[in-house]
Amino acid sequence: MATDHIQMLCDISELNELFEEESLELCLQKTVNMVADHMLADVCSIYLYSDVDKMLVLKATFGLNQESINNVTMKPGEGLVGTAMKELRVIREDIGKNNPLFKFIPGIDEEKYDAFLAVPIARGKHRIGVLVLQRGNKRNFNNTDVKAVKSTASQLATMLEHIKLMVSPAAAGMDTAIDFKQYSFIKGKGATAGSASGPAIHYGTSRTKELISEEVFTGTFTLDDFNNALLETEKQLESLQEKVEEKLSDAASLIFASHLLMLKDRGFIGEIRDLIDNGENPPSAVIAVFMKYRALFSDSPNQLIKEKVQDIEDITRRLLDNLLGRTGEEEMFASHIVIARDLYPSDLLKLSAENINGVILASGGVTAHVAILARSLELPMIIMDDSSILSTPEGTQLLLDADTGNLYINPPDDIIATFDERDRGHREILHDIESISKPAVTKDNSHVPVLLNINLLTDLKRIPIEAIDGVGLYRTEFPFMIRSSFPSEEEQLFIYQKLLADTGEKPVTFRTLDIGGDKILSYYEFPEEDNPFLGMRSIRFSLQHKEIFTQQIRAILRAGAGKNIRIMFPMISSIEEFTAAKAIVRQSMDDLKSDGIDYCTDPAIGMMVEIPSVIATIDDLAEEADFFSVGTNDLVQYLLAVDRTNTKVADMYIPHHPAVLRSLGLIARAARKAGIDASVCGDMANKPEYIPFLLGIGINSFSVDARFIPRIKEAVSNINLKEATAGAKEILRLRTISDIEEKIFG
């Protein structure tokens, strides 16, 4: 009978659901039973490490004496199990007890099993525990077994990480169980970084019942009371607008403009005043007109008008709060964790202005760009595929860990304190100017530029300018996405000039408008498409709307006068697209010269490499472009036909697939042959384990989010370029994913 490694990995993934609803003991016991079954092992045990007692504790076992659970402990480095954890290495022995490190523990009955395999359960250097398997009858573990158990331990690490945090001193003392019905844990997908805690509150659901309270129909108010409430509401909205302007000057763009306009609208405010003049009590008049407009907006076939229901509810709430004297409620979302089905960028900005702590999105179709914006706002955010999160009672205490996607419900205070301390440490690293400002230089003295990805101007404030070699990717679409109309050339010019003033002489790469797919504009009706990710988006949109494209190019060129700028086109699929876009840049330069307007006369013009069709023509494109920037996220997705946001196939999204690595090799070779730069700005650039390969094939630089810069610089400093080149050649010859994993990850 053969071991079933593949089915084991599938079953391990399904065990994730248990950790949301079962006790710790039951979850761990089901895990060891399942692993023992698939691996044909006589023994399977899980040890967890307690930071409090500094001990490994046997928490579950199949095959050993059940009385040993919670009663067997080891120090790090003690025995084969303790050594595996301390040194973070796999220990495999055909006869375990012959190893001098073996520790005999009487009464647990393990001495009758010879074959021994211990695999640490860890995330990076973060030690969680050890997974141990044993067999008798001379049935040794082979290399394939080791790979399977390592993969299993890796998946277990994600599920068990929260347990390591939640095991209290009493639990580590082996006599207390964690009740997950009381301290619930749900696994989501981390969309940003950091953690946040606070009471839950819902956004995007009607609050009509809350607006129509008993106070509305009691008490006597006058027209003057209403006018005063109106003025106070205007002041509040203007104050919120100023807060956003201070925080995000390039994206604020009067996000409360529709609110303020409605407060001056004759059809809305005028009707309220008419009712009051005819004897209606002001609060009742506000509610009556609100109900009318809410019905009108809700019944509209125009989706953009339907979305205004949220605005009118917000205005009505503010008016009533000020009219009824409900002070201190004007920012009802402040210090809360917001739960929503989906959010538009303007929604997120409004909530940020009200000082929310974090966001949980329950699926929804507009998540990727909102997540990017949340990173710029430094708002922790996680995304849940399970819409049942929408039923969370308001006021429930939540803790979200956006780094891992973990959500804790009613967490103990010590857990919250642990995350607060971790976040403080991360912030200190980013502001250690002396440490992170050192250039990234390999062991053999080759400088590797590490640049910054930014979405909004505020991203430049997150890291000292001395720590970066420039901006490798400025996503220009965000000022477009957060407005109520297309920004003019002059409005874009203002934003781009501020960016270039902050970056000095360092190079800045402007990626032209990349909208479509999940990046939609609330003020533009995109055509209905069966698959918008493969539809009218990015450079295709720009070339079809040349008047919008030309305005952006002119603004970039004007802002770049006397500066070091690069212009990059997204989602190029052919030479024709690239030359058509480049022709618009050339024409814009001619027009600016004719108009006597200063502009950048020598911008580098390059392209994103993210569509498989360009791989076959990459040598031809290298002759046309001044540089390549590889967007590995889309390139991997399109090469492998895997939607990385789809949990059913997410495991198939493998950046180190041979097809991906060989494609990257072809791109780098074409760039080197043409004498142009090739950089990586996608997720692969964020992961230290890929840096040796990327440098080895000839990638010149990396562009990453601010929080990844310290670790990428450190990774570069540990690399010998000649060795990396030789290693990359060896990897490119490998044929299977498993062989590549062994080479890259060890």
N, C-alpha and C positions, 0 to 999 in steps of 0.2 A: 504493500500500500504506500503510495507516494504522498509527500507533504503537499498541501494546497496553499502555496504562498499567496497567489493572487486573490483567492477567495478570503484569505485571512485579512488582507489589507482592506478589502471591501467591507468586511464585517467590522473591522476596527472603526472605520468611518461611521458606520451606523451606530456604534456604541456612544457616539457623541450625544445622541438624544437621551441616553440614560442619565448622563450627568446633569440634565436639566430637571430631573424629577425624582431620582432615586437617592438613597443614602450612599455615603462614601463607601461603606463596606460592601454593599451589594454591587455597586458599579465595578469596584476592583475585583471582586470575586468572579463576576461574569467575564471580565476581561481575561483573567488568568485561565479560566476554564476554556474559553474560546481559543486562546493562543496555544495552549497545550494540545487541544484537539487537532488543530490544523498543522502543528509542527510535529505531531506524533511524539510528543515529549512526555516523559513520566512525571516530570515536575515542572511547574511554571510558578514563579513567585515575583511579587512586586514589592520593592523596598522604597519608601519615601523618606526624604531627608528633611529634618526639622531644623530650621535656623535657630530656634529657641534653645533646644537641647544639644545642637551640633551632633546629632546622631541619625543614623539610618535605622528605620523601624520597619520590620516585616509587617506589611498591611494586608496582604492577601496571598494565598498559596493554593495550588492544586498539586497534590501528591505528597506533601509533607504533613506532619502532624498538625492538625488544625489548632491545637492548643498553643502552638508556637506563635500564632498571629498576635501581634501587639506585645509579645514577650521576648522576641529576639531583636537585639539592637547591635549595631556596629558603629565604630567611629570611622570617619573618612580615612582611608588608607589601611584599615583593619580587615584582614582576610581578602579573599579574591573579590568579594562584592564591594567592600570599602575601597579597595585599590582601583577598581573599575570606575567608581564615581569620582574619587579624588583626582585621578589622572585623565579622566574623560576619555578612556580607551576601552575597546572591546577586549575581553579576555576569553580565549577559547582553549580548552584543554581536553585531550582525549581521556585522560585520567586526572580529574581535578585534585584528588587528594595527594597526588604525587608532587604537586606544585608546593614549594616551601611556604608560599603565602597562604595556603589553604588553612582555614580555621575550623577545627572540629567543634561542633556544638552538640552536646549530648541531648538525646530525647527528641530530636526533630526528624530522625530517620533518613538523613540524606546520604549517609556513608555508603549505601548500597548502590548508588548511581555514579557511574564513572564519568561519562561525557558531561562536560560543563561549559556553559556559555553565559557570560554576563555582558549586557549592553547598557551603557549609561543612558538615562532619560534626561535630556537637557535641551535647552534652547540657547544656542551659542555657548557661552561659558556659565550660563545660569543653570546650576545643578538642581534637578528635581528628584531624581531617584535612580533606581537600577532595575532592569528587567532581567531575570535569571531563568535559564532553562537547563534541565538535566535529563539524561537518558541512561538507561542500563543496557545490558546485553551487548556491549561493544558497538552500539549504534552511535557513531561519532557525528558531530556537526560538520558540514562542509561549507565551502565559500558561498554557495547559493543560500544556505540556511542563514548565514551571517548577514548577507545583504537584506534578506527578508525581515529578519528580526530588527536590524537597524532601521529599516523603513517603518516597521511597526512602532518602534520606540520613538521615532520622530513624530508620528501621528499622535502617539500617546502623550508626548510632551505638551502639545497644544491643549489637549483635554485636561491634563493633570496640573498644568501650571497654576490654575486658580486654586486647586486643592492645597498646593504648597503654601499659598498665601493664607488660606483660610483655616489651616490646621492650627488650633490654639494650643497653648502649653498643655492644657488638660488632654486634648486629643493626642498630642505627641506622647503623653504619658500613658497612652494605650487603654484608656477606659471610657472615653467619651466619643460618641458618634456625631458627625455633622448631619444635621437634618436639612436636606436641600429644599424641603418644602417651606422651611422658615428662612434659610439663607439661599435663595434661588440664584442660579447661574444660567445664563443663556449665551450661546455662542453666536456672534455675528461676524461681520467683516469690518475690520478697521479701515476707515476712509481717510483719517488724518493722523495726528500724533497727540500724545498727552492723555490726561485723564480729567474727569470732571464728576462732581457729585452734586446732588440737590433733589428737590421734589419734582415729580413728573407733572407736566402740563401738556395738553394737546393743542396743536395748531392746525388750522384748516377745517375744523369742524364747527358747525353753527353753534353760536352761543345765544340764540334768540331767547331761550327760556331764562337764561341768566339776566338778560337785559330787562325783561318784563318782570320786575320784582314788585312786591307790595308797596315799596316806597314810591313807585311811579304814580300810583293812584291815590296817594295820601299826601297831605301837606298842601300849602297854597304858595304858588310862585307867580312872578310877574314877568312881563316882557323884558324889563330891565335885567331880571335874574338870568333870563335866557341869553340876552346880549352879552352879559358879563361872562357867562359860561362859554359862549362862542369865542370871545376874545382870549380867554384862558386856554381854550383848546388850540387856537392858532399858535399861541406862544409855545405850548408844549411841542407841537409838531415842528415848529421852526427850531426849537432847541434840539430836538432829536436830529433834524437835518444837519445842524451845525456839528453835532457829535460825530456824525458819519463823515462830514466834510473834513474834520480834523484827522480822523482815522484813515480815511481812504479818499483823498482828494481826487484821484483819477477815476473813481468808480461811483462816487456818491450820486452825482448827476440828478439832484432833486428827486430822490426816490419817494419823498412824501408829497411831491407836487400834486398828484391826483387827489390826495386828501385835502390839501389846502384849497385847490380849485373847487372841490365840492362844497367846502365851507363858504365859498363866495358865490355859489351857483344859485341863481334865482329860482330854478325849478325845484331845488332841494330846500335850502334855507328859506326861500320866499314862501314856500308852502307851509313850513312850520310857523312862520310869523303870521300868515293869514289865519291859520287855525287858532293861534293865540289871540289875535285881534277879535276873533268871533267867539271868544269865551272859553276856549279849550285850555286846560291846565298845561303849562309848558312841557312837563315830562311826558304827558299823554300825547301831546302834539308831536314831539320828537319820535315817539314809538310809532305813531300812526303813519307818518311820512316814511320812516324807515321800513315798515312792513310793505308799503306800496313799492318802494324802489327795490327792495330785496326780491319781491316777486317778479318785477320787471327784468332785473338782471338774471335771475335764476332761470326764467323761461326763455331767455334769448337764445337763438340758434348759434350766435356768435360766441365761440369759446372765450375770446378775449374779454367780452362783456361779462360772461358768467363768472370769470375770475375776480371781478370787481366786488362780488358779494362780500369777500373778506374785508375789503377796504371800507365798505359802507358800514359793516358791523363794527369795525374798529372806530370809525368816526362817531357812530351813535353811542358806543360805550364811553368814549371820552367826553362827549357832550353831557351824557347823563351823570357821569361821575362828578363833573364840575358843577352841574346844576344842582345835584342833590348833596353836594358837599362831601362826597366820599373821597377824602384826601388820602394820598399815599397809594392809590390804586391805579394811577395813570400808567405805570409800567408793570402790568400784571405778569409779564414773562420774566422779569428780572430775577436772577439767581436760580432759575429753574432749568431742568433738563427738558427740552422741547421734543415731543414725539409727533411725527407727521408722516403721512403717507408719502408725500413728496413735497418739494419746495422749489420755487423759482429763485434765481439769484437775488432779485429784489426783496423777496420774502426774508432771505437769510440776512441781508443787510439791515432790514427793519428790526429783526430780532436781535441782531448784534448791537444795534443802537440802543436796545432796551436791556442790554447787559445780561443776556442769557449765559448759562454755564456750559451747555453742550447740546448736541442734537442726536436724535435717533431717527433714522428714516426707515420706514417699513416698505421696502421694495420701491415701487414707483419707477417711472420711465425717465426721469430727469435727475440722475444722481451724480454722474462723473464730474460734470463741470461744477456742480454745487459743492462736491467734495474738494475740488481744487480751490474754490473760493473760500471754503471753510478753513483750509490750511493757511491761506493768506490772512484770514481773520483770527487765526490761532484759536479756532473753536474745535474742541474735540468732537468727533462725529463717528458714529458707527452705522452700518447699514444691515438691516435684518431682512432675510428672505421670508420670515414667518410674520404674516400680518396680524397674528394674535397679539402682538405687542401693542396694537392699537387699543386693546381692551384694558390696558393697564389703568387702574384707578388713579385719577389725579391726586397728587399729594404723596404718592408712594415714593419712598426714598430710593434713589438710584445712584449707582456708581458705574460709569462707563470707562473702559480702558481702550482708547482708540488705537493704541499701538498693536494690540492683539485682537480687538473686536469683542472682548469679553464684556458682558453686562452683568452686574451684580445687583440684586434686588434686596432691599433692606440690609445693606452690609453693615458689619460691626464698625465701630469707630477706629479700631486699630488697623483695619484693612484700608480705610480711607487715608489714614495717616501714612501708611506704607507707600501709597501711590503719590501722595503729596510730596513726600521726601524724594521719590524717584524723579518726579518732574522738576523739582528744584535742581537736582544734580544735572539733568539734561540742559537746563537753561544756563547753568554755570559753565558747562563745557563750551557752549556756543559763544559765551562772552569772555572766554579766556583768550584775550587778544594775542598775547605772546605765543601761546601754544599753537593756535589754529592759523595764525598769520604766516607761519613758516611755509615756504613753497614746497610743493610735492615733488620730491626728487628721488629717483630710484637709487638702489645701492651702487650702481655703476655710473651715477652722476648725470642721469638724463632728467631734465625738467619736464614734468607733465602738467599742463595747464588744467586747473580744476575751476570750472565756471559755475555760475548760479542760474537755476531756473526760477523765473519770477512770473507771477500772474498780475500783481498789483504793485504799485510803488512802495507800499508798506512792507513788502517782502525784503526790501533792501535794509530795513531797520532791524531785521532779525539776526544779522550777522555783521561783524565789522567789515567795512569795505576792503580793509587790508588783507582779509582772509580769502578773497576771490581774485581770479585772474580776469574777470569780466563777467558779462551776462551772456550765457550761451543759448538761452531760450527765453524770450519775452513773448508771452502769449497775449497778443494784442486784442483778442476777442472780448476780454472781460469788460472793458468800458462800453463795448457794444451791447453786451448781454444784460447789463444792469440798468440800461437807460429805457426810456419810453419811446425813443425814436433814434434813427441812425445819427451818430455824432458827425458834425460837420468837419471839414478840413481844419478849420481854426481850433475847434475843440480838441481834436486829436493832436494838433501841433502843440497845444498847451501841455498836454500830458507827456508827450514824447520829449519835449524840452526839459521838463522837470526830471524825467528819468536820466537823461544824458548829463544834466547838471550834477546829479548825485553820483554818477559813475566816473566823472572826470575824463581822463584819457583812455580808460580801459575800454576794450571793444564791447559792443552791444549788438546782439543778434535779434532783429525784429522778425518774428514769424508772422506773416500776413494772416488776415482774417481766416480763422478755422472754425466755421460754424456749420450746422447741420448735424445729422445723427442725433445725439442726445444733447447737443449744444444748440438750443433753440433761442430765438428772439421773440419775446412776448408781443412785440409790435409788428412782426412780419409773419404773414400766413404762408408757411412752407407748404408745398404741394403734398398731398397724401401719397405716401410711398410704402410699398410692402416691406422694404428693407432700407430705411433711411441711412443706415451706416454705409451702405453701398450705393447711395443715391446722390442727390444734388447737394454736395457739401464741399467745404474747404476751397481749394483752388478752382473747382468746377463752378461753385457759386460766384466766386470773384470774377472769373472770366465771362460768366453770363451776365453779371451786373457790373459792367466796366466803369460806370460812373461812380459807384461806391468804391471799387477797387482803386481807381485813379486818385480819388480824394485821399485814400489812406496812403498810397505811395507818395503823393506830393507832400503830405504831412510828415512822413518819415524822412524824406529827402531834405525838406526845409529844416526840420529839427536837427538833422545830422550835419549841417554846414560846419565845417572845421572839426568834425568829430570822427571817431573810428567806428563806423556802423557797418553792419552786414544785414542784408535783406534775404529772407528765406521763405520759400514757397512750400506749403504743406500738401501732402497727398498727391504728389506728382506721379503720373502713371505713364507718361510718354515724353519723348523729346519735343513733340509739337506743343504740349501743354507748357513745358518749361520755356521754350523759346517765345511762345505767345505772351506769357507773363513777363518775361525779361524785356520784350518789346515795349510793353506798357511802361516799364521803368525808364527805358531809354527815351520814349516819347515824352514822359513827364519831365525828364531832365531837360530836354530841348525846349519844352514849353516854359519851364521856370527860367531858363536862360533868356528866352525871348522876352519874358515879362520883367526881367531885371531883378529877380528875387534870388537871394542867396540860397544855396543848396549844397548838398554833398556831391562832389563831382566824381568821386571814385568809390562808390559803395561796392563791397564784395556781394555778389549775387549767387546764392546757393539754393539747395533744396533739401527737404526732408526725404529720407529713404525709408519708406514704410509700406510700399505696395510691391508685391512679388513681381509684377510685370517689369519693373525697372531692373531687376537683377540680370535678366538676359541681355539688356541693352546698357548695362552700367558703364562699360568702357566708352560708349558714345556719349553718354550723359556727362561723364567726367571731363570730356573735352569741351562741353558747353558751360559747366558750372564752375564757380570759384571755390566751392566747398560742399561737402556732404555732412549732414547731421542725421544719424540713424535714430529713428523713433522705434525702439525695439518693442514697445507695447503693441502697436498695431502691426508691425512686421511679423512678430511671432503669431499673433492672432490670425492674420490673413494667410500666412504660410501654412499653418497647421489646421485652418478652418475650425478654430476653437474660440468660442465666445468666453473670454476669461471671467465674465460676470455671471455666467451660467453655472451654478453649483454642480449641476449634473455632469458637466464635462470639464470643470475647472482643473481637475487633476491632469487633464491631457494638455493643458497649457504649460509647455516645457521649454523654457528659453534655451536649454542646452541640448535640444533635439539636433541630431546631425544636420538636418536640412537648414536649421537656423544658423548654426555655427559655420557651415560651409558658405552660406549666403553672406554672412558677415565677412568671411575671409575674402570672397570675391569683391565685395564693396571696398574693403581696405586695400586690396591689391590694385584695383582700378584707380583709386585715389592716389596711391603711391606712384603708379605709372604715369599719371597725368600731372603729378607734382602739386596736388591740392590737399587740403586738410580733410580729415574724416574724424568726426567726433560722435559720441553716443550721448543722447539726452534722455533716453527712456529708462525704465526700471532696472535694466541690467547694469547701468552705470552706478546704481545705488548699492549694489551688492559686492562686497569685497572679494568673494570667491570667484567672480567672473573677471576681475580686473587683470590678473596675469594673462589670461587668454586674450582679452581685448588688446592689451598692450602688445602681446606677442604677435598678433596678426597685423599690427601697424596702425591701430587707432591712435590718434594724436592727442585727444583731450576728452574730458568728461564734463558734462553739465548736469548738475544735480540740485535737489532741493537743499535748503540751508542746513537742515538737521543732519544730512548725510555727509557734509563736507569733511568734518573731522575724521570720520572712519575711512573715507576714500583716500584722504591724504596719507593716513597711516598705512593703508594697504599698499599704496604706491611706494612708500618708503621701505617696505619690506621685500621689494621685488628687484631681482637682477634681470635687466632687460634681455641679455643674451640667453639666459636660462628660460625666460618667459617665451622668447621666440622659438626656441627648440621645443618647449612644452606645447606650444600652440600647434606646431607642425605635427606633433605626435597625436594630439587630440583630433585634428582634422582628418587623420587617417583612420580613426576609430569608426566602427559601423553601427554600434548599438548604443542606446541611451544608457544602459546599465554600465557599459565599459567607460563611457564618458563621465558618468557620475562618480565612478571609482577614481578616475584620474583627477577630476576637478575638486570633489568633496572629500576624497580619501576614505 
